[in-house]
């Protein structure tokens, strides 16, 4: 009996574990003609995303599955983060200049038979994409999108100039780990001296990218966005002394525009740095929408018509009321003479007594 009870308990526990695993799984069992071929238990981390960056980005879980369609197979790994901002930091950290923008969906990059995609608060990596079509991959991403956080991405990503940008060099950082990793990927690690002075603890966000100079070289732009202009000014005063004190960093220039700081790392010239700053798509505009209304005068013929119509209606109402009032009075006097109107016995007339003749009330009728 004990063995039977133990066997039953183990079976129930196994079933519960399987049910719980299915409930927690956020990856589809199938999409299109592709069917799941099993969950990947051990996921190797061979990418360039370090553990510190994953922790800073707020990774909450990772799962992988194999999908098969006949003899073809793809491997899908989904990393989930606390919000889309953290996922965007991880996504940009995985980009490289060897990857090309993909036409499967926005915020996707492909290369080396692999697709990297940002899907809400998830970073999805699909391997062996040559076995699938773009329609299959889009169907998969649409399935994953259904259970993802669809909050807006950080607006700072749209401030970068588009002209001459080195595709795959974009980096977003929420903290010092992501910022240092971004500098290393851009081969600008010497500027890590300013990392403690950026003020990530005060809500700062960073966006970095490289730009072609036309001679085979590139210069790098760093955007730092702060919650208020006051914080931006405070951190500007912390960053400037660091750049001035280090001979290797003196060529970098930093300027503030409202809540945004812009740094051009190792610029080719002051003119190229100024030109790059001019293309930053960031501006402040104050608008005041006052209440307004449009007055439209009707045609004058319609106005004359309405005046005549209103006058005739008013005259008609007065005639009807006059006839009604007079008719009631005449009928009352005819059928009830001296009882309602013309009651001479109940009427009194005040007299001044200027003459001796007494006024007869019946003279008034």
Order of alpha helices (4+ residues) and beta strands (2+ residues): alpha-beta-beta-alpha-beta-beta-alpha-beta-beta-beta-beta-alpha-beta-alpha-alpha-beta-beta-alpha-beta-beta-alpha-alpha
